[in-house]
């Protein structure tokens, strides 16, 4: 993987958005589906690997729910990790989601 932070490296050509949200109802009860292991590797990390290993893709950013505003709309925080260290980034995201589970909350529809 090309280093994004190197002053001589060209900037990444491609941005990738991977939607890893939802309650995971079909996956059954337990931890959020994106953090469930498949052959020992969290589902989201397994999904990210083909993209993060491609030289045209830059750094990974994870958006994690961070509660709700006074008007009931959802808030989020973006986590940015070191290049090629997605496992630490996903671990932090999983810890935040486990501490403050939002799966049962929905914004008001009006």
Short mmCIF file of the C-alpha atoms (twelve columns), coordinates in Angstrom:
data_MODEL
# 
_entry.id   MODEL 
# 
loop_
_atom_site.group_PDB 
_atom_site.id 
_atom_site.type_symbol 
_atom_site.label_atom_id 
_atom_site.label_alt_id 
_atom_site.label_comp_id 
_atom_site.label_asym_id 
_atom_site.label_seq_id 
_atom_site.Cartn_x 
_atom_site.Cartn_y 
_atom_site.Cartn_z 
_atom_site.pdbx_PDB_model_num 
ATOM 1   C CA . UNK A 1   0.000   0.000   0.000  1 
ATOM 2   C CA . UNK A 2   1.357   3.388   -0.936 1 
ATOM 3   C CA . UNK A 3   1.872   5.761   1.979  1 
ATOM 4   C CA . UNK A 4   -0.696  8.566   1.903  1 
ATOM 5   C CA . UNK A 5   1.290   10.709  4.328  1 
ATOM 6   C CA . UNK A 6   4.523   10.664  2.315  1 
ATOM 7   C CA . UNK A 7   5.286   14.071  0.759  1 
ATOM 8   C CA . UNK A 8   6.398   12.331  -2.450 1 
ATOM 9   C CA . UNK A 9   3.377   10.043  -2.780 1 
ATOM 10  C CA . UNK A 10  0.649   11.061  -5.163 1 
ATOM 11  C CA . UNK A 11  -2.758  11.596  -3.565 1 
ATOM 12  C CA . UNK A 12  -5.233  8.723   -3.665 1 
ATOM 13  C CA . UNK A 13  -7.426  8.633   -6.738 1 
ATOM 14  C CA . UNK A 14  -10.446 6.895   -5.263 1 
ATOM 15  C CA . UNK A 15  -12.649 7.433   -2.242 1 
ATOM 16  C CA . UNK A 16  -14.674 4.467   -1.034 1 
ATOM 17  C CA . UNK A 17  -17.784 4.564   1.130  1 
ATOM 18  C CA . UNK A 18  -18.742 1.281   2.747  1 
ATOM 19  C CA . UNK A 19  -22.083 1.359   4.479  1 
ATOM 20  C CA . UNK A 20  -21.816 -0.640  7.678  1 
ATOM 21  C CA . UNK A 21  -24.904 0.434   9.500  1 
ATOM 22  C CA . UNK A 22  -28.221 -1.012  10.487 1 
ATOM 23  C CA . UNK A 23  -29.540 -2.971  13.379 1 
ATOM 24  C CA . UNK A 24  -28.497 -6.347  11.978 1 
ATOM 25  C CA . UNK A 25  -31.852 -7.898  12.818 1 
ATOM 26  C CA . UNK A 26  -31.344 -10.744 10.341 1 
ATOM 27  C CA . UNK A 27  -27.993 -11.528 11.993 1 
ATOM 28  C CA . UNK A 28  -29.759 -12.186 15.294 1 
ATOM 29  C CA . UNK A 29  -29.009 -10.879 18.777 1 
ATOM 30  C CA . UNK A 30  -25.512 -10.100 19.975 1 
ATOM 31  C CA . UNK A 31  -22.858 -7.641  18.936 1 
ATOM 32  C CA . UNK A 32  -23.427 -5.438  15.868 1 
ATOM 33  C CA . UNK A 33  -23.090 -7.477  12.678 1 
ATOM 34  C CA . UNK A 34  -20.210 -5.417  11.297 1 
ATOM 35  C CA . UNK A 35  -18.032 -6.523  14.225 1 
ATOM 36  C CA . UNK A 36  -18.997 -10.220 14.172 1 
ATOM 37  C CA . UNK A 37  -16.112 -12.446 13.142 1 
ATOM 38  C CA . UNK A 38  -16.026 -14.511 9.970  1 
ATOM 39  C CA . UNK A 39  -13.219 -17.054 10.335 1 
ATOM 40  C CA . UNK A 40  -11.772 -14.904 13.136 1 
ATOM 41  C CA . UNK A 41  -11.854 -11.590 11.244 1 
ATOM 42  C CA . UNK A 42  -14.557 -8.962  11.917 1 
ATOM 43  C CA . UNK A 43  -16.983 -8.693  8.997  1 
ATOM 44  C CA . UNK A 44  -16.242 -5.010  8.399  1 
ATOM 45  C CA . UNK A 45  -12.466 -5.517  8.389  1 
ATOM 46  C CA . UNK A 46  -12.888 -8.399  5.937  1 
ATOM 47  C CA . UNK A 47  -14.929 -6.043  3.713  1 
ATOM 48  C CA . UNK A 48  -12.370 -3.227  3.947  1 
ATOM 49  C CA . UNK A 49  -9.248  -5.232  3.117  1 
ATOM 50  C CA . UNK A 50  -9.647  -5.384  -0.687 1 
ATOM 51  C CA . UNK A 51  -10.080 -1.615  -0.760 1 
ATOM 52  C CA . UNK A 52  -7.354  -0.659  1.702  1 
ATOM 53  C CA . UNK A 53  -4.823  -2.831  -0.101 1 
ATOM 54  C CA . UNK A 54  -5.500  -1.104  -3.432 1 
ATOM 55  C CA . UNK A 55  -2.967  1.654   -4.220 1 
ATOM 56  C CA . UNK A 56  -5.611  4.082   -5.533 1 
ATOM 57  C CA . UNK A 57  -7.556  4.102   -2.254 1 
ATOM 58  C CA . UNK A 58  -6.562  6.502   0.523  1 
ATOM 59  C CA . UNK A 59  -7.085  6.454   4.253  1 
ATOM 60  C CA . UNK A 60  -10.064 4.846   5.996  1 
ATOM 61  C CA . UNK A 61  -12.512 6.974   7.993  1 
ATOM 62  C CA . UNK A 62  -15.225 5.456   10.194 1 
ATOM 63  C CA . UNK A 63  -18.392 7.327   11.199 1 
ATOM 64  C CA . UNK A 64  -19.821 6.126   14.503 1 
ATOM 65  C CA . UNK A 65  -23.160 7.101   16.056 1 
ATOM 66  C CA . UNK A 66  -22.707 9.616   18.864 1 
ATOM 67  C CA . UNK A 67  -26.222 10.081  20.197 1 
ATOM 68  C CA . UNK A 68  -29.025 12.411  19.272 1 
ATOM 69  C CA . UNK A 69  -29.363 16.201  19.159 1 
ATOM 70  C CA . UNK A 70  -32.107 18.023  21.064 1 
ATOM 71  C CA . UNK A 71  -34.296 17.961  17.942 1 
ATOM 72  C CA . UNK A 72  -33.974 14.156  17.787 1 
ATOM 73  C CA . UNK A 73  -31.691 14.016  14.765 1 
ATOM 74  C CA . UNK A 74  -28.765 11.593  14.974 1 
ATOM 75  C CA . UNK A 75  -25.228 12.780  15.619 1 
ATOM 76  C CA . UNK A 76  -22.018 11.037  14.567 1 
ATOM 77  C CA . UNK A 77  -18.298 11.319  15.060 1 
ATOM 78  C CA . UNK A 78  -15.689 10.512  12.417 1 
ATOM 79  C CA . UNK A 79  -12.682 8.468   13.450 1 
ATOM 80  C CA . UNK A 80  -9.524  8.643   11.358 1 
ATOM 81  C CA . UNK A 81  -6.768  6.154   11.995 1 
ATOM 82  C CA . UNK A 82  -3.226  5.673   10.812 1 
ATOM 83  C CA . UNK A 83  -2.865  4.349   7.267  1 
ATOM 84  C CA . UNK A 84  -2.872  0.546   7.136  1 
ATOM 85  C CA . UNK A 85  -4.091  0.294   10.755 1 
ATOM 86  C CA . UNK A 86  -7.780  -0.301  10.147 1 
ATOM 87  C CA . UNK A 87  -7.929  -2.963  12.878 1 
ATOM 88  C CA . UNK A 88  -7.274  -0.347  15.602 1 
ATOM 89  C CA . UNK A 89  -9.827  2.003   14.057 1 
ATOM 90  C CA . UNK A 90  -12.485 -0.719  13.944 1 
ATOM 91  C CA . UNK A 91  -11.677 -1.798  17.481 1 
ATOM 92  C CA . UNK A 92  -12.300 1.737   18.731 1 
ATOM 93  C CA . UNK A 93  -15.545 1.954   16.728 1 
ATOM 94  C CA . UNK A 94  -16.715 -1.361  18.203 1 
ATOM 95  C CA . UNK A 95  -15.932 -0.191  21.735 1 
ATOM 96  C CA . UNK A 96  -17.892 3.040   21.219 1 
ATOM 97  C CA . UNK A 97  -20.876 1.192   19.774 1 
ATOM 98  C CA . UNK A 98  -20.830 -1.353  22.612 1 
ATOM 99  C CA . UNK A 99  -20.723 1.402   25.230 1 
ATOM 100 C CA . UNK A 100 -23.572 3.424   23.709 1 
ATOM 101 C CA . UNK A 101 -25.775 1.115   21.594 1 
ATOM 102 C CA . UNK A 102 -28.034 3.093   19.244 1 
ATOM 103 C CA . UNK A 103 -29.669 0.257   17.307 1 
ATOM 104 C CA . UNK A 104 -33.060 0.715   18.970 1 
ATOM 105 C CA . UNK A 105 -33.275 4.512   18.465 1 
ATOM 106 C CA . UNK A 106 -34.776 6.166   15.408 1 
ATOM 107 C CA . UNK A 107 -35.001 9.876   14.533 1 
ATOM 108 C CA . UNK A 108 -38.513 11.323  14.527 1 
ATOM 109 C CA . UNK A 109 -40.322 11.399  11.202 1 
ATOM 110 C CA . UNK A 110 -42.310 14.553  10.594 1 
# 
